[in-house]
Amino acid sequence: MAKKLILLLLICALFICCGIEKKWHTSTLLVFDTLCQIRVFCSSSTFKTAKKEVNRIFTEIESRFSPDSEDYASPMVIDLYYRALHVYHDSDGCFDITVAPLTRLWGFLSKSYSVPTQDQIDSVLEQVGMEKIKENNGILLLPGMKLDWGAIAKGLAIDLASRSLIEVGISRGFINAGGDLYCWGKNPDNQDWNIGIEHPRTEGIFGILSISERGAATTGDYQRFFIRDGIRYHHIFDPRTGYPAPGKQSVTVCGPETLICDALSTALFVSKEPKKIMDKYPEYGAIIVDSEGNLSFMGKSYPFRPAE
């Protein structure tokens, strides 16, 4: 009996030394000019592989969909273009990846902010609109057009990274890149993951979502903005007017794919009829903070409680 116990202890020690014992691991990477937190339950050896895989995926996505990229023909780019086009049609043009010229005009790329004239906006709007993109063994842009993948590419990276970790056997985890995230399995307390939603006007959070096997993304006017003559101008443009979209402070969307959450949060922020969009996505739910700070809930209901 004593020999069996010693043998069992030796086997356990060997498993631990080989990095097979599972425990919670946390790491932070710098991707998409933001911090990406990874928290997963696995062995030490698996975690090393997981970190490399997440970094590889984010690096590839960041390179392929950077503002300077002119890759308009690779399968990954074409696939994401069609995903974006689908949301573009579903949102009546409120989500549009051709808004890059507007971002540049208002100074959000150079951080030399300015309020353009109406003539300048009208001129740039000639280069905006996904209906202007042509397709021929790739996507063809009109002169002056430029794509901004910022409201969808990070969601794609999170989906690909989390899916890859699940495929190698990591059954519990969390990836959060600048507020866009995906979580699966149970958290360290063996409960669903509690996701805090940032308050758009004060420090801290205004509410908590409890989710698992779901993604979430937030679009807010507090993320990038400048103030001129007491008016807040933010980076979320209505591609039909050329001006920052009014009426909301933030939109959080939760659902099966972070990519769709990412795109929908932008579309809902811009739209004056967000319910019309959400009716087309029954597995997704939205929490909207309007310009007065009032909350509204649309679509699928996910467990939510106000912050204390």
C-alpha positions as CSV (number, residue, x, y, z in Angstrom):
1,M,0.0,0.0,0.0
2,A,2.8,2.4,0.9
3,K,4.6,1.6,-2.4
4,K,1.4,2.4,-4.3
5,L,1.0,5.7,-2.5
6,I,4.7,6.7,-3.2
7,L,4.2,5.7,-6.9
8,L,1.1,7.8,-7.1
9,L,2.8,10.8,-5.6
10,L,5.7,10.4,-7.9
11,I,3.4,10.4,-10.9
12,C,1.6,13.5,-9.7
13,A,5.0,15.2,-9.2
14,L,6.0,14.2,-12.7
15,F,2.8,15.7,-14.1
16,I,3.4,18.9,-12.3
17,C,7.0,19.1,-13.4
18,C,6.1,18.5,-17.0
19,G,3.6,21.3,-16.9
20,I,0.5,19.1,-17.2
21,E,-1.2,20.4,-14.0
22,K,-4.0,22.8,-15.0
23,K,-4.4,26.2,-13.4
24,W,-5.4,29.7,-14.3
25,H,-2.8,31.7,-16.3
26,T,-3.0,35.4,-17.2
27,S,-0.9,37.4,-19.7
28,T,-1.2,40.8,-21.4
29,L,-0.2,41.6,-25.0
30,L,0.0,44.9,-26.9
31,V,-2.1,44.6,-30.0
32,F,-4.1,47.0,-32.2
33,D,-2.6,49.9,-30.1
34,T,-4.4,48.5,-27.0
35,L,-3.8,46.0,-24.3
36,C,-5.1,42.4,-24.8
37,Q,-5.6,40.4,-21.7
38,I,-5.7,36.6,-21.9
39,R,-6.9,34.5,-19.0
40,V,-7.2,30.7,-19.5
41,F,-7.3,27.5,-17.5
42,C,-4.7,25.0,-18.8
43,S,-1.3,23.6,-18.2
44,S,1.8,25.7,-18.2
45,S,3.0,24.2,-21.5
46,T,-0.3,24.7,-23.2
47,F,-0.4,28.3,-22.0
48,K,3.0,29.0,-23.7
49,T,1.5,27.7,-26.9
50,A,-1.7,29.7,-26.4
51,K,0.2,33.0,-25.9
52,K,2.1,32.4,-29.1
53,E,-1.0,31.5,-31.1
54,V,-3.0,34.6,-29.9
55,N,0.0,36.9,-30.7
56,R,0.4,35.3,-34.1
57,I,-3.3,35.7,-35.0
58,F,-3.5,39.3,-33.8
59,T,-0.3,40.2,-35.5
60,E,-1.6,38.8,-38.8
61,I,-5.0,40.5,-38.5
62,E,-3.4,43.9,-37.5
63,S,-1.0,43.7,-40.5
64,R,-3.5,42.6,-43.0
65,F,-6.2,45.2,-42.0
66,S,-4.0,48.1,-41.1
67,P,-4.9,51.6,-42.4
68,D,-2.0,51.5,-44.8
69,S,-2.7,48.0,-46.1
70,E,-3.8,47.7,-49.8
71,D,-4.4,44.0,-49.7
72,Y,-7.8,43.8,-51.4
73,A,-7.6,40.3,-52.9
74,S,-6.6,37.8,-50.2
75,P,-9.3,35.3,-49.1
76,M,-9.3,36.6,-45.5
77,V,-9.8,40.2,-46.8
78,I,-12.5,39.2,-49.2
79,D,-14.3,37.2,-46.5
80,L,-14.3,40.1,-44.0
81,Y,-15.4,42.5,-46.8
82,Y,-18.5,40.4,-47.4
83,R,-19.2,40.1,-43.6
84,A,-19.0,43.9,-43.5
85,L,-21.1,44.3,-46.5
86,H,-23.8,42.2,-45.0
87,V,-24.0,44.5,-41.9
88,Y,-23.9,47.5,-44.2
89,H,-27.1,46.4,-46.0
90,D,-28.8,45.3,-42.7
91,S,-28.1,48.7,-41.2
92,D,-29.1,50.8,-44.2
93,G,-25.6,52.0,-44.5
94,C,-25.0,53.0,-40.9
95,F,-22.1,50.6,-40.7
96,D,-19.6,51.4,-43.5
97,I,-15.9,50.5,-43.7
98,T,-15.3,53.3,-46.3
99,V,-15.3,56.1,-43.7
100,A,-11.5,56.4,-43.5
101,P,-11.5,59.6,-45.6
102,L,-13.8,61.2,-43.0
103,T,-11.6,60.0,-40.2
104,R,-8.6,61.7,-41.9
105,L,-10.5,64.9,-42.7
106,W,-11.5,65.5,-39.1
107,G,-8.0,64.8,-37.9
108,F,-8.4,61.6,-36.0
109,L,-5.6,59.9,-37.9
110,S,-3.0,62.7,-37.4
111,K,-4.5,63.8,-34.1
112,S,-4.5,67.4,-35.5
113,Y,-8.2,67.8,-34.9
114,S,-10.4,70.3,-36.8
115,V,-14.0,70.9,-37.7
116,P,-14.1,70.9,-41.5
117,T,-16.4,73.1,-43.7
118,Q,-19.5,71.7,-45.3
119,D,-17.8,72.0,-48.7
120,Q,-14.9,69.8,-47.4
121,I,-17.3,67.2,-46.0
122,D,-19.4,67.1,-49.2
123,S,-16.2,66.6,-51.3
124,V,-15.0,63.7,-49.1
125,L,-18.5,62.1,-49.1
126,E,-18.0,61.4,-52.8
127,Q,-15.4,58.8,-51.6
128,V,-17.6,57.2,-49.0
129,G,-20.1,54.4,-49.4
130,M,-19.7,50.7,-49.8
131,E,-22.0,50.8,-52.8
132,K,-19.1,52.5,-54.6
133,I,-16.8,49.4,-54.2
134,K,-16.5,47.2,-57.3
135,E,-15.7,43.5,-57.3
136,N,-13.3,41.9,-59.8
137,N,-11.0,39.1,-58.4
138,G,-10.9,41.2,-55.3
139,I,-12.4,44.6,-54.3
140,L,-11.7,47.7,-56.3
141,L,-11.8,51.2,-54.8
142,L,-12.5,54.5,-56.5
143,P,-9.6,57.1,-56.4
144,G,-9.5,58.6,-53.0
145,M,-11.4,55.8,-51.3
146,K,-9.8,54.1,-48.3
147,L,-11.0,51.4,-46.0
148,D,-11.2,51.6,-42.2
149,W,-11.5,48.0,-40.8
150,G,-11.3,49.3,-37.2
151,A,-14.9,48.5,-36.3
152,I,-14.7,44.8,-37.3
153,A,-11.2,43.5,-37.6
154,K,-10.5,43.4,-33.9
155,G,-13.6,41.3,-33.4
156,L,-12.4,38.9,-36.1
157,A,-9.0,38.6,-34.3
158,I,-10.7,37.8,-31.0
159,D,-13.0,35.2,-32.6
160,L,-10.1,33.5,-34.4
161,A,-7.9,33.5,-31.3
162,S,-10.6,32.2,-28.9
163,R,-11.6,29.5,-31.4
164,S,-8.0,28.4,-31.8
165,L,-7.6,28.0,-28.1
166,I,-10.8,26.1,-27.7
167,E,-9.7,23.7,-30.5
168,V,-6.4,22.9,-28.6
169,G,-8.5,21.9,-25.6
170,I,-8.7,25.0,-23.4
171,S,-12.3,24.8,-22.2
172,R,-12.3,27.9,-19.9
173,G,-11.0,31.2,-20.9
174,F,-11.3,34.9,-21.7
175,I,-9.7,37.2,-24.3
176,N,-10.3,41.0,-23.9
177,A,-8.7,43.4,-26.4
178,G,-9.5,47.0,-25.5
179,G,-13.1,46.2,-24.4
180,D,-13.9,43.8,-27.2
181,L,-13.9,40.3,-25.8
182,Y,-15.0,36.7,-25.9
183,C,-15.3,34.4,-22.9
184,W,-16.1,30.7,-22.7
185,G,-16.5,28.0,-20.0
186,K,-16.7,29.0,-16.4
187,N,-14.6,31.7,-14.6
188,P,-12.3,31.0,-11.7
189,D,-15.3,31.0,-9.3
190,N,-17.0,28.4,-11.5
191,Q,-19.6,30.9,-12.6
192,D,-20.4,32.7,-15.8
193,W,-18.0,35.5,-16.6
194,N,-18.9,39.0,-15.2
195,I,-18.2,41.7,-17.8
196,G,-18.1,45.3,-16.6
197,I,-19.4,48.0,-19.0
198,E,-17.4,51.2,-18.9
199,H,-19.3,54.3,-17.9
200,P,-19.2,56.8,-20.8
201,R,-18.9,59.9,-18.6
202,T,-17.4,59.0,-15.3
203,E,-14.7,56.6,-14.1
204,G,-15.7,53.0,-13.4
205,I,-18.6,50.9,-14.8
206,F,-22.3,51.4,-14.9
207,G,-23.3,47.7,-15.2
208,I,-22.2,44.1,-15.3
209,L,-23.1,41.4,-17.9
210,S,-22.9,37.7,-16.9
211,I,-22.1,35.7,-20.0
212,S,-20.3,32.6,-21.3
213,E,-19.7,31.3,-24.8
214,R,-20.4,34.9,-25.9
215,G,-18.6,37.9,-27.3
216,A,-19.2,41.5,-26.4
217,A,-18.1,44.9,-27.9
218,T,-18.7,48.5,-27.0
219,T,-18.6,51.6,-29.1
220,G,-18.5,54.9,-27.3
221,D,-18.1,58.7,-27.9
222,Y,-15.6,58.8,-25.0
223,Q,-13.0,56.6,-26.7
224,R,-11.7,59.2,-29.2
225,F,-13.0,62.8,-29.3
226,F,-12.1,66.4,-29.1
227,I,-14.0,69.5,-27.9
228,R,-14.4,72.7,-29.9
229,D,-16.6,75.6,-28.6
230,G,-18.1,73.3,-26.0
231,I,-19.2,70.7,-28.6
232,R,-17.9,67.1,-28.4
233,Y,-16.8,65.7,-31.7
234,H,-16.1,62.0,-31.7
235,H,-14.7,59.4,-34.2
236,I,-18.0,57.5,-34.9
237,F,-19.2,59.0,-38.1
238,D,-22.5,58.8,-39.8
239,P,-21.3,57.9,-43.3
240,R,-24.3,59.5,-44.9
241,T,-23.8,63.0,-43.4
242,G,-20.0,63.1,-42.8
243,Y,-20.5,64.3,-39.2
244,P,-20.1,62.4,-35.8
245,A,-23.3,60.5,-35.2
246,P,-25.4,62.3,-32.5
247,G,-27.8,60.9,-29.9
248,K,-25.8,58.3,-28.0
249,Q,-22.9,58.0,-25.5
250,S,-22.2,54.3,-25.9
251,V,-23.6,51.0,-27.3
252,T,-22.6,47.6,-26.0
253,V,-23.6,44.5,-28.0
254,C,-23.4,40.9,-26.8
255,G,-23.8,37.7,-28.8
256,P,-22.2,34.6,-30.3
257,E,-19.6,36.3,-32.5
258,T,-17.4,39.2,-31.3
259,L,-17.0,40.3,-35.0
260,I,-20.7,40.9,-35.3
261,C,-20.9,42.5,-31.8
262,D,-18.1,44.9,-33.0
263,A,-19.8,45.9,-36.2
264,L,-23.3,46.1,-34.7
265,S,-22.2,48.4,-31.9
266,T,-21.1,50.9,-34.5
267,A,-24.2,50.5,-36.6
268,L,-26.5,50.9,-33.6
269,F,-24.6,54.0,-32.5
270,V,-25.1,55.6,-35.8
271,S,-28.7,54.5,-36.5
272,K,-31.8,56.4,-35.5
273,E,-33.7,53.1,-35.7
274,P,-31.5,50.7,-33.8
275,K,-34.4,48.3,-33.1
276,K,-34.9,47.8,-36.8
277,I,-31.3,46.5,-37.0
278,M,-31.5,44.3,-33.9
279,D,-34.6,42.6,-35.3
280,K,-32.3,41.1,-37.9
281,Y,-30.0,39.6,-35.3
282,P,-32.1,37.7,-32.8
283,E,-29.2,36.1,-31.0
284,Y,-27.7,39.5,-30.1
285,G,-28.6,41.9,-27.4
286,A,-27.7,45.6,-27.0
287,I,-27.4,48.1,-24.2
288,I,-27.7,51.7,-25.4
289,V,-26.8,54.8,-23.4
290,D,-28.4,57.8,-25.0
291,S,-27.0,61.4,-25.0
292,E,-28.8,62.1,-21.7
293,G,-27.4,59.0,-20.0
294,N,-30.5,56.9,-20.1
295,L,-30.3,53.2,-20.7
296,S,-32.3,51.1,-23.1
297,F,-32.2,47.4,-23.9
298,M,-32.8,45.8,-27.3
299,G,-32.8,42.3,-28.8
300,K,-31.9,39.2,-26.9
301,S,-31.8,39.6,-23.1
302,Y,-28.6,38.7,-21.3
303,P,-28.2,38.8,-17.5
304,F,-27.4,42.4,-16.5
305,R,-27.2,44.2,-13.2
306,P,-26.4,47.8,-12.4
307,A,-23.0,48.5,-10.8
308,E,-23.1,49.2,-7.1
